[in-house]
Amino acid sequence: MAGYPRSYFKFAAALSLALTAAGLTGCDGLVGTGTPEHHQRTTEPEILQRGERLYQLHCAACHGDQREGAENWRQRNPDGTFPPPPLDGSAHTWHHPYWQLSDMIRYGAEARGGTMPSFEDTLSEGDTEAIIAWLQSHWPDAIFEAWVRYDRNHPTREDWERDMGEPWVTH
């Protein structure tokens, strides 16, 4: 290897490591840029139609046909619980990372003092993903972008629990 400066080999090693890491980033549901798929709005008609159908079947009775939520969703019920919030981007739904939105649909909110039932035995993970995709397809661009930033900051349960200083109770 005579004739090459030592810095050449350091550069080559660093480049090799960077290319290997970049190649692995495309795995596990990440698009080529290393961005989770759910950070891109889906435009696939079959997913959006499935999400809408499932929402109307399982969610609209409480959250409204137009995702408007209960009129007084910020005021506690007599039993201390809150009414169903809007899911149209006007309420706090976008303050929940993707894993938490999925968790709320699959397992409900009863473990956290809410009234939303569990759909674990009714909806598959794919069903849940379709509902979230459909809901987010209606959010204003600014809300969706704010949600992406929030989700990036809390990509795992552990990240959220560390930042919030409290556990996320599943069931």
Backbone as JSON Lines, residues from 0, in Angstrom:
{"i":0,"aa":"M","n":[0.81,-1.18,0.0],"ca":[0.0,0.0,0.0],"c":[0.86,1.25,0.0]}
{"i":1,"aa":"A","n":[2.05,1.09,-0.42],"ca":[2.96,2.23,-0.48],"c":[2.44,3.25,-1.48]}
{"i":2,"aa":"G","n":[2.71,4.47,-1.22],"ca":[2.31,5.53,-2.13],"c":[1.0,6.21,-1.75]}
{"i":3,"aa":"Y","n":[0.19,5.61,-0.89],"ca":[-1.08,6.22,-0.46],"c":[-0.89,6.82,0.93]}
{"i":4,"aa":"P","n":[-1.32,8.05,1.12],"ca":[-1.21,8.64,2.45],"c":[-2.16,7.94,3.43]}
{"i":5,"aa":"R","n":[-1.81,7.97,4.68],"ca":[-2.6,7.32,5.74],"c":[-4.04,7.85,5.74]}
{"i":6,"aa":"S","n":[-4.23,9.13,5.46],"ca":[-5.58,9.72,5.45],"c":[-6.47,9.06,4.4]}
{"i":7,"aa":"Y","n":[-5.88,8.55,3.31],"ca":[-6.65,7.86,2.27],"c":[-7.34,6.64,2.86]}
{"i":8,"aa":"F","n":[-6.62,5.86,3.66],"ca":[-7.19,4.64,4.22],"c":[-8.26,4.96,5.27]}
{"i":9,"aa":"K","n":[-8.06,6.03,6.03],"ca":[-9.09,6.45,6.99],"c":[-10.36,6.86,6.25]}
{"i":10,"aa":"F","n":[-10.19,7.61,5.16],"ca":[-11.33,8.03,4.36],"c":[-12.05,6.82,3.77]}
{"i":11,"aa":"A","n":[-11.29,5.89,3.2],"ca":[-11.89,4.69,2.58],"c":[-12.66,3.88,3.62]}
{"i":12,"aa":"A","n":[-12.11,3.73,4.83],"ca":[-12.79,2.98,5.88],"c":[-14.08,3.69,6.29]}
{"i":13,"aa":"A","n":[-14.01,5.0,6.45],"ca":[-15.2,5.76,6.82],"c":[-16.27,5.7,5.75]}
{"i":14,"aa":"L","n":[-15.86,5.8,4.48],"ca":[-16.8,5.71,3.36],"c":[-17.45,4.33,3.31]}
{"i":15,"aa":"S","n":[-16.68,3.29,3.51],"ca":[-17.22,1.93,3.51],"c":[-18.26,1.75,4.62]}
{"i":16,"aa":"L","n":[-17.94,2.26,5.81],"ca":[-18.88,2.18,6.93],"c":[-20.16,2.96,6.63]}
{"i":17,"aa":"A","n":[-20.02,4.15,6.06],"ca":[-21.19,4.97,5.74],"c":[-22.06,4.31,4.68]}
{"i":18,"aa":"L","n":[-21.46,3.71,3.67],"ca":[-22.24,3.03,2.63],"c":[-22.94,1.8,3.17]}
{"i":19,"aa":"T","n":[-22.29,1.08,4.06],"ca":[-22.93,-0.08,4.69],"c":[-24.13,0.36,5.51]}
{"i":20,"aa":"A","n":[-23.95,1.41,6.3],"ca":[-25.07,1.91,7.11],"c":[-26.2,2.41,6.23]}
{"i":21,"aa":"A","n":[-25.88,3.08,5.16],"ca":[-26.92,3.58,4.25],"c":[-27.68,2.43,3.61]}
{"i":22,"aa":"G","n":[-27.0,1.36,3.29],"ca":[-27.66,0.2,2.7],"c":[-28.62,-0.46,3.67]}
{"i":23,"aa":"L","n":[-28.28,-0.47,4.94],"ca":[-29.15,-1.08,5.94],"c":[-30.35,-0.21,6.26]}
{"i":24,"aa":"T","n":[-30.25,1.07,6.02],"ca":[-31.34,1.98,6.36],"c":[-32.61,1.68,5.59]}
{"i":25,"aa":"G","n":[-32.51,1.05,4.44],"ca":[-33.68,0.76,3.64],"c":[-34.51,-0.4,4.16]}
{"i":26,"aa":"C","n":[-34.11,-1.04,5.23],"ca":[-34.81,-2.2,5.77],"c":[-35.87,-1.78,6.79]}
{"i":27,"aa":"D","n":[-36.7,-2.74,7.18],"ca":[-37.66,-2.57,8.26],"c":[-38.66,-1.44,8.07]}
{"i":28,"aa":"G","n":[-39.28,-1.39,6.9],"ca":[-40.35,-0.43,6.69],"c":[-39.88,0.99,6.47]}
{"i":29,"aa":"L","n":[-38.64,1.16,6.13],"ca":[-38.14,2.5,5.86],"c":[-38.01,2.68,4.36]}
{"i":30,"aa":"V","n":[-38.35,3.86,3.89],"ca":[-38.15,4.15,2.48],"c":[-36.68,4.43,2.26]}
{"i":31,"aa":"G","n":[-36.24,4.49,1.01],"ca":[-34.83,4.61,0.69],"c":[-34.09,5.71,1.41]}
{"i":32,"aa":"T","n":[-34.75,6.74,1.88],"ca":[-34.09,7.84,2.56],"c":[-33.89,7.58,4.04]}
{"i":33,"aa":"G","n":[-34.34,6.42,4.54],"ca":[-34.28,6.15,5.97],"c":[-35.47,6.73,6.7]}
{"i":34,"aa":"T","n":[-36.47,7.17,5.98],"ca":[-37.67,7.75,6.56],"c":[-38.73,6.67,6.73]}
{"i":35,"aa":"P","n":[-39.35,6.56,7.91],"ca":[-40.43,5.57,8.05],"c":[-41.53,5.82,7.02]}
{"i":36,"aa":"E","n":[-42.12,4.75,6.53],"ca":[-43.18,4.86,5.53],"c":[-44.32,5.75,5.99]}
{"i":37,"aa":"H","n":[-44.64,5.72,7.28],"ca":[-45.78,6.51,7.76],"c":[-45.48,8.01,7.8]}
{"i":38,"aa":"H","n":[-44.27,8.42,7.5],"ca":[-43.97,9.85,7.38],"c":[-44.28,10.37,5.98]}
{"i":39,"aa":"Q","n":[-44.73,9.5,5.13],"ca":[-45.18,9.86,3.78],"c":[-46.68,9.59,3.74]}
{"i":40,"aa":"R","n":[-47.46,10.54,3.29],"ca":[-48.9,10.29,3.17],"c":[-49.14,9.3,2.05]}
{"i":41,"aa":"T","n":[-49.97,8.32,2.32],"ca":[-50.3,7.36,1.27],"c":[-51.34,7.97,0.33]}
{"i":42,"aa":"T","n":[-51.19,7.64,-0.93],"ca":[-52.18,8.04,-1.93],"c":[-52.78,6.8,-2.59]}
{"i":43,"aa":"E","n":[-52.47,5.64,-2.05],"ca":[-52.97,4.39,-2.62],"c":[-54.47,4.26,-2.36]}
{"i":44,"aa":"P","n":[-55.28,4.29,-3.42],"ca":[-56.73,4.28,-3.25],"c":[-57.25,3.1,-2.44]}
{"i":45,"aa":"E","n":[-56.67,1.91,-2.62],"ca":[-57.19,0.74,-1.9],"c":[-56.95,0.86,-0.4]}
{"i":46,"aa":"I","n":[-55.84,1.43,0.02],"ca":[-55.57,1.62,1.45],"c":[-56.51,2.68,2.01]}
{"i":47,"aa":"L","n":[-56.67,3.79,1.3],"ca":[-57.54,4.86,1.77],"c":[-59.0,4.43,1.82]}
{"i":48,"aa":"Q","n":[-59.44,3.67,0.83],"ca":[-60.82,3.17,0.84],"c":[-61.03,2.2,1.99]}
{"i":49,"aa":"R","n":[-60.05,1.33,2.22],"ca":[-60.14,0.39,3.34],"c":[-60.19,1.15,4.66]}
{"i":50,"aa":"G","n":[-59.32,2.16,4.81],"ca":[-59.31,2.96,6.04],"c":[-60.63,3.66,6.28]}
{"i":51,"aa":"E","n":[-61.19,4.24,5.22],"ca":[-62.48,4.92,5.36],"c":[-63.59,3.94,5.74]}
{"i":52,"aa":"R","n":[-63.62,2.81,5.08],"ca":[-64.65,1.8,5.36],"c":[-64.55,1.34,6.82]}
{"i":53,"aa":"L","n":[-63.34,1.05,7.28],"ca":[-63.15,0.59,8.65],"c":[-63.46,1.69,9.66]}
{"i":54,"aa":"Y","n":[-63.09,2.92,9.34],"ca":[-63.41,4.04,10.22],"c":[-64.92,4.17,10.37]}
{"i":55,"aa":"Q","n":[-65.64,4.17,9.26],"ca":[-67.09,4.31,9.32],"c":[-67.73,3.16,10.11]}
{"i":56,"aa":"L","n":[-67.18,1.98,9.97],"ca":[-67.72,0.8,10.64],"c":[-67.42,0.78,12.15]}
{"i":57,"aa":"H","n":[-66.21,1.2,12.54],"ca":[-65.78,1.03,13.93],"c":[-65.58,2.31,14.72]}
{"i":58,"aa":"C","n":[-65.4,3.44,14.06],"ca":[-64.99,4.66,14.76],"c":[-66.01,5.8,14.69]}
{"i":59,"aa":"A","n":[-66.74,5.87,13.61],"ca":[-67.63,7.01,13.36],"c":[-68.72,7.17,14.43]}
{"i":60,"aa":"A","n":[-69.18,6.08,15.01],"ca":[-70.24,6.18,16.02],"c":[-69.82,7.08,17.18]}
{"i":61,"aa":"C","n":[-68.55,7.09,17.51],"ca":[-68.06,7.94,18.61],"c":[-67.38,9.21,18.12]}
{"i":62,"aa":"H","n":[-66.54,9.09,17.09],"ca":[-65.74,10.22,16.62],"c":[-66.41,11.04,15.52]}
{"i":63,"aa":"G","n":[-67.57,10.58,15.04],"ca":[-68.33,11.33,14.04],"c":[-68.03,10.92,12.62]}
{"i":64,"aa":"D","n":[-69.04,11.01,11.77],"ca":[-68.91,10.64,10.36],"c":[-67.83,11.45,9.64]}
{"i":65,"aa":"Q","n":[-67.66,12.7,10.06],"ca":[-66.67,13.59,9.43],"c":[-65.42,13.76,10.31]}
{"i":66,"aa":"R","n":[-65.23,12.86,11.27],"ca":[-64.08,12.87,12.18],"c":[-64.1,14.07,13.13]}
{"i":67,"aa":"E","n":[-65.3,14.65,13.35],"ca":[-65.43,15.9,14.1],"c":[-65.39,15.74,15.61]}
{"i":68,"aa":"G","n":[-65.53,14.52,16.12],"ca":[-65.5,14.28,17.56],"c":[-66.73,14.83,18.25]}
{"i":69,"aa":"A","n":[-66.76,14.68,19.57],"ca":[-67.87,15.2,20.36],"c":[-67.76,16.72,20.46]}
{"i":70,"aa":"E","n":[-68.92,17.38,20.56],"ca":[-68.95,18.84,20.58],"c":[-68.13,19.41,21.74]}
{"i":71,"aa":"N","n":[-68.27,18.84,22.9],"ca":[-67.56,19.34,24.09],"c":[-66.43,18.4,24.48]}
{"i":72,"aa":"W","n":[-65.62,18.02,23.52],"ca":[-64.59,17.01,23.74],"c":[-63.52,17.42,24.74]}
{"i":73,"aa":"R","n":[-63.4,18.69,25.05],"ca":[-62.4,19.15,26.02],"c":[-62.93,19.17,27.45]}
{"i":74,"aa":"Q","n":[-64.22,18.97,27.63],"ca":[-64.82,19.01,28.95],"c":[-65.05,17.59,29.45]}
{"i":75,"aa":"R","n":[-64.64,17.34,30.66],"ca":[-64.78,16.0,31.24],"c":[-66.25,15.62,31.39]}
{"i":76,"aa":"N","n":[-66.51,14.35,31.21],"ca":[-67.83,13.78,31.5],"c":[-68.0,13.71,33.01]}
{"i":77,"aa":"P","n":[-69.22,13.5,33.49],"ca":[-69.43,13.37,34.94],"c":[-68.57,12.29,35.59]}
{"i":78,"aa":"D","n":[-68.22,11.25,34.84],"ca":[-67.38,10.19,35.4],"c":[-65.88,10.5,35.33]}
{"i":79,"aa":"G","n":[-65.52,11.69,34.85],"ca":[-64.12,12.1,34.79],"c":[-63.4,11.82,33.48]}
{"i":80,"aa":"T","n":[-64.03,11.07,32.6],"ca":[-63.43,10.78,31.31],"c":[-63.73,11.91,30.32]}
{"i":81,"aa":"F","n":[-62.99,11.93,29.24],"ca":[-63.23,12.92,28.2],"c":[-64.04,12.31,27.07]}
{"i":82,"aa":"P","n":[-64.9,13.08,26.42],"ca":[-65.6,12.61,25.23],"c":[-64.6,12.38,24.09]}
{"i":83,"aa":"P","n":[-65.02,11.67,23.05],"ca":[-64.13,11.41,21.92],"c":[-63.69,12.7,21.22]}
{"i":84,"aa":"P","n":[-62.38,12.85,21.02],"ca":[-61.88,14.06,20.36],"c":[-62.05,13.99,18.85]}
{"i":85,"aa":"P","n":[-61.96,15.13,18.18],"ca":[-61.95,15.12,16.72],"c":[-60.68,14.41,16.22]}
{"i":86,"aa":"L","n":[-60.8,13.77,15.09],"ca":[-59.66,13.1,14.46],"c":[-59.33,13.73,13.12]}
{"i":87,"aa":"D","n":[-59.81,14.96,12.93],"ca":[-59.66,15.66,11.65],"c":[-58.44,16.57,11.59]}
{"i":88,"aa":"G","n":[-57.58,16.51,12.62],"ca":[-56.4,17.35,12.66],"c":[-56.59,18.59,13.5]}
{"i":89,"aa":"S","n":[-57.8,18.83,14.0],"ca":[-58.07,20.04,14.78],"c":[-57.85,19.83,16.28]}
{"i":90,"aa":"A","n":[-57.66,18.62,16.71],"ca":[-57.5,18.34,18.14],"c":[-56.09,17.84,18.41]}
{"i":91,"aa":"H","n":[-55.94,17.02,19.41],"ca":[-54.62,16.6,19.87],"c":[-54.11,15.3,19.25]}
{"i":92,"aa":"T","n":[-54.83,14.72,18.33],"ca":[-54.42,13.44,17.75],"c":[-53.0,13.52,17.19]}
{"i":93,"aa":"W","n":[-52.66,14.64,16.6],"ca":[-51.32,14.78,16.02],"c":[-50.24,14.93,17.08]}
{"i":94,"aa":"H","n":[-50.62,15.0,18.36],"ca":[-49.65,15.02,19.45],"c":[-49.33,13.61,19.93]}
{"i":95,"aa":"H","n":[-49.64,12.63,19.13],"ca":[-49.34,11.24,19.48],"c":[-48.48,10.65,18.37]}
{"i":96,"aa":"P","n":[-47.35,10.02,18.74],"ca":[-46.54,9.36,17.71],"c":[-47.3,8.18,17.09]}
{"i":97,"aa":"Y","n":[-46.81,7.73,15.96],"ca":[-47.49,6.68,15.22],"c":[-47.75,5.44,16.08]}
{"i":98,"aa":"W","n":[-46.74,4.99,16.8],"ca":[-46.91,3.78,17.6],"c":[-48.03,3.96,18.63]}
{"i":99,"aa":"Q","n":[-48.2,5.19,19.12],"ca":[-49.24,5.46,20.12],"c":[-50.63,5.49,19.48]}
{"i":100,"aa":"L","n":[-50.73,6.07,18.3],"ca":[-52.02,6.04,17.58],"c":[-52.45,4.59,17.34]}
{"i":101,"aa":"S","n":[-51.52,3.8,16.88],"ca":[-51.81,2.39,16.63],"c":[-52.21,1.68,17.92]}
{"i":102,"aa":"D","n":[-51.49,1.95,18.99],"ca":[-51.76,1.35,20.28],"c":[-53.15,1.72,20.78]}
{"i":103,"aa":"M","n":[-53.54,2.99,20.61],"ca":[-54.87,3.44,21.06],"c":[-55.98,2.7,20.31]}
{"i":104,"aa":"I","n":[-55.79,2.51,19.01],"ca":[-56.81,1.81,18.23],"c":[-56.85,0.34,18.61]}
{"i":105,"aa":"R","n":[-55.7,-0.28,18.68],"ca":[-55.65,-1.72,18.96],"c":[-56.11,-2.05,20.38]}
{"i":106,"aa":"Y","n":[-55.65,-1.27,21.39],"ca":[-55.88,-1.64,22.78],"c":[-56.84,-0.74,23.54]}
{"i":107,"aa":"G","n":[-57.28,0.35,22.92],"ca":[-58.23,1.25,23.58],"c":[-57.57,2.14,24.61]}
{"i":108,"aa":"A","n":[-58.39,2.85,25.35],"ca":[-57.88,3.81,26.33],"c":[-58.33,3.5,27.75]}
{"i":109,"aa":"E","n":[-58.99,2.39,27.95],"ca":[-59.51,2.07,29.27],"c":[-58.4,1.93,30.31]}
{"i":110,"aa":"A","n":[-57.23,1.42,29.91],"ca":[-56.11,1.26,30.85],"c":[-55.57,2.62,31.31]}
{"i":111,"aa":"R","n":[-55.87,3.66,30.56],"ca":[-55.42,5.01,30.9],"c":[-56.58,5.89,31.37]}
{"i":112,"aa":"G","n":[-57.67,5.27,31.78],"ca":[-58.8,6.03,32.32],"c":[-59.75,6.57,31.27]}
{"i":113,"aa":"G","n":[-59.6,6.15,30.03],"ca":[-60.5,6.59,28.97],"c":[-61.62,5.59,28.73]}
{"i":114,"aa":"T","n":[-62.43,5.87,27.75],"ca":[-63.55,4.99,27.45],"c":[-63.43,4.29,26.1]}
{"i":115,"aa":"M","n":[-62.43,4.64,25.3],"ca":[-62.31,4.0,23.99],"c":[-62.05,2.51,24.17]}
{"i":116,"aa":"P","n":[-62.86,1.67,23.54],"ca":[-62.68,0.22,23.69],"c":[-61.5,-0.29,22.88]}
{"i":117,"aa":"S","n":[-61.09,-1.48,23.21],"ca":[-60.03,-2.16,22.46],"c":[-60.61,-2.75,21.18]}
{"i":118,"aa":"F","n":[-59.85,-2.67,20.1],"ca":[-60.22,-3.31,18.85],"c":[-59.23,-4.41,18.49]}
{"i":119,"aa":"E","n":[-58.5,-4.86,19.5],"ca":[-57.46,-5.88,19.3],"c":[-58.0,-7.15,18.65]}
{"i":120,"aa":"D","n":[-59.19,-7.56,19.04],"ca":[-59.78,-8.78,18.49],"c":[-60.59,-8.53,17.23]}
{"i":121,"aa":"T","n":[-60.71,-7.26,16.83],"ca":[-61.53,-6.89,15.68],"c":[-60.71,-6.42,14.5]}
{"i":122,"aa":"L","n":[-59.66,-5.63,14.76],"ca":[-58.87,-5.02,13.7],"c":[-57.45,-5.59,13.68]}
{"i":123,"aa":"S","n":[-56.96,-5.88,12.51],"ca":[-55.58,-6.33,12.36],"c":[-54.65,-5.13,12.37]}
{"i":124,"aa":"E","n":[-53.36,-5.38,12.4],"ca":[-52.38,-4.29,12.32],"c":[-52.54,-3.54,11.01]}
{"i":125,"aa":"G","n":[-52.79,-4.27,9.91],"ca":[-53.02,-3.63,8.62],"c":[-54.27,-2.77,8.6]}
{"i":126,"aa":"D","n":[-55.31,-3.23,9.29],"ca":[-56.54,-2.43,9.4],"c":[-56.25,-1.12,10.13]}
{"i":127,"aa":"T","n":[-55.5,-1.23,11.21],"ca":[-55.14,-0.05,12.0],"c":[-54.33,0.93,11.16]}
{"i":128,"aa":"E","n":[-53.37,0.41,10.42],"ca":[-52.54,1.27,9.55],"c":[-53.4,1.97,8.51]}
{"i":129,"aa":"A","n":[-54.38,1.27,7.94],"ca":[-55.25,1.86,6.93],"c":[-56.11,2.98,7.53]}
{"i":130,"aa":"I","n":[-56.61,2.78,8.74],"ca":[-57.41,3.81,9.4],"c":[-56.56,5.06,9.64]}
{"i":131,"aa":"I","n":[-55.37,4.86,10.17],"ca":[-54.49,6.01,10.44],"c":[-54.15,6.73,9.13]}
{"i":132,"aa":"A","n":[-53.83,5.97,8.09],"ca":[-53.5,6.59,6.79],"c":[-54.68,7.41,6.27]}
{"i":133,"aa":"W","n":[-55.89,6.87,6.4],"ca":[-57.07,7.59,5.92],"c":[-57.29,8.86,6.74]}
{"i":134,"aa":"L","n":[-57.2,8.76,8.07],"ca":[-57.36,9.94,8.91],"c":[-56.35,11.01,8.52]}
{"i":135,"aa":"Q","n":[-55.09,10.62,8.42],"ca":[-54.03,11.58,8.12],"c":[-54.16,12.16,6.72]}
{"i":136,"aa":"S","n":[-54.8,11.44,5.82],"ca":[-54.97,11.97,4.46],"c":[-55.87,13.2,4.46]}
{"i":137,"aa":"H","n":[-56.62,13.4,5.53],"ca":[-57.52,14.55,5.64],"c":[-56.94,15.69,6.47]}
{"i":138,"aa":"W","n":[-55.82,15.46,7.12],"ca":[-55.23,16.51,7.94],"c":[-54.66,17.6,7.06]}
{"i":139,"aa":"P","n":[-54.76,18.85,7.48],"ca":[-54.08,19.94,6.74],"c":[-52.58,19.65,6.68]}
{"i":140,"aa":"D","n":[-51.94,20.1,5.61],"ca":[-50.51,19.85,5.43],"c":[-49.69,20.3,6.64]}
{"i":141,"aa":"A","n":[-49.98,21.47,7.18],"ca":[-49.22,21.98,8.32],"c":[-49.34,21.07,9.54]}
{"i":142,"aa":"I","n":[-50.51,20.51,9.75],"ca":[-50.72,19.59,10.88],"c":[-49.96,18.29,10.64]}
{"i":143,"aa":"F","n":[-50.04,17.76,9.42],"ca":[-49.31,16.52,9.12],"c":[-47.81,16.73,9.31]}
{"i":144,"aa":"E","n":[-47.28,17.84,8.85],"ca":[-45.84,18.12,9.0],"c":[-45.47,18.27,10.47]}
{"i":145,"aa":"A","n":[-46.31,18.92,11.26],"ca":[-46.06,19.04,12.7],"c":[-46.08,17.65,13.34]}
{"i":146,"aa":"W","n":[-47.0,16.8,12.9],"ca":[-47.07,15.44,13.44],"c":[-45.8,14.66,13.08]}
{"i":147,"aa":"V","n":[-45.32,14.79,11.86],"ca":[-44.09,14.09,11.46],"c":[-42.94,14.52,12.38]}
{"i":148,"aa":"R","n":[-42.82,15.81,12.66],"ca":[-41.76,16.28,13.56],"c":[-41.94,15.66,14.95]}
{"i":149,"aa":"Y","n":[-43.17,15.62,15.45],"ca":[-43.43,15.03,16.76],"c":[-43.08,13.55,16.75]}
{"i":150,"aa":"D","n":[-43.49,12.84,15.72],"ca":[-43.22,11.41,15.62],"c":[-41.71,11.14,15.56]}
{"i":151,"aa":"R","n":[-40.97,11.96,14.86],"ca":[-39.52,11.8,14.79],"c":[-38.88,11.94,16.16]}
{"i":152,"aa":"N","n":[-39.45,12.8,17.01],"ca":[-38.9,13.0,18.35],"c":[-39.3,11.92,19.33]}
{"i":153,"aa":"H","n":[-40.31,11.12,19.0],"ca":[-40.81,10.09,19.91],"c":[-41.05,8.79,19.13]}
{"i":154,"aa":"P","n":[-40.03,8.27,18.45],"ca":[-40.25,7.1,17.59],"c":[-40.53,5.8,18.34]}
{"i":155,"aa":"T","n":[-40.2,5.75,19.62],"ca":[-40.46,4.54,20.39],"c":[-41.15,4.88,21.71]}
{"i":156,"aa":"R","n":[-41.7,3.87,22.29],"ca":[-42.35,4.02,23.6],"c":[-41.34,4.53,24.63]}
{"i":157,"aa":"E","n":[-40.12,4.0,24.57],"ca":[-39.09,4.4,25.52],"c":[-38.76,5.89,25.38]}
{"i":158,"aa":"D","n":[-38.67,6.38,24.14],"ca":[-38.39,7.8,23.92],"c":[-39.5,8.66,24.52]}
{"i":159,"aa":"W","n":[-40.74,8.26,24.27],"ca":[-41.88,9.02,24.78],"c":[-41.88,9.02,26.31]}
{"i":160,"aa":"E","n":[-41.71,7.84,26.91],"ca":[-41.73,7.73,28.36],"c":[-40.61,8.55,29.0]}
{"i":161,"aa":"R","n":[-39.44,8.55,28.38],"ca":[-38.31,9.34,28.89],"c":[-38.65,10.83,28.84]}
{"i":162,"aa":"D","n":[-39.19,11.29,27.71],"ca":[-39.5,12.71,27.55],"c":[-40.68,13.16,28.4]}
{"i":163,"aa":"M","n":[-41.67,12.29,28.56],"ca":[-42.87,12.66,29.32],"c":[-42.73,12.4,30.81]}
{"i":164,"aa":"G","n":[-41.79,11.56,31.19],"ca":[-41.58,11.24,32.59],"c":[-42.65,10.38,33.2]}
{"i":165,"aa":"E","n":[-43.35,9.63,32.36],"ca":[-44.41,8.74,32.85],"c":[-44.52,7.53,31.93]}
{"i":166,"aa":"P","n":[-45.01,6.42,32.45],"ca":[-45.15,5.23,31.61],"c":[-46.38,5.33,30.7]}
{"i":167,"aa":"W","n":[-46.3,4.68,29.56],"ca":[-47.45,4.53,28.67],"c":[-48.07,3.18,28.98]}
{"i":168,"aa":"V","n":[-49.27,3.18,29.5],"ca":[-49.94,1.95,29.91],"c":[-50.72,1.4,28.72]}
{"i":169,"aa":"T","n":[-50.47,0.14,28.37],"ca":[-51.14,-0.48,27.23],"c":[-52.45,-1.12,27.65]}
{"i":170,"aa":"H","n":[-52.42,-2.03,28.58],"ca":[-53.65,-2.68,29.04],"c":[-53.43,-3.33,30.36]}
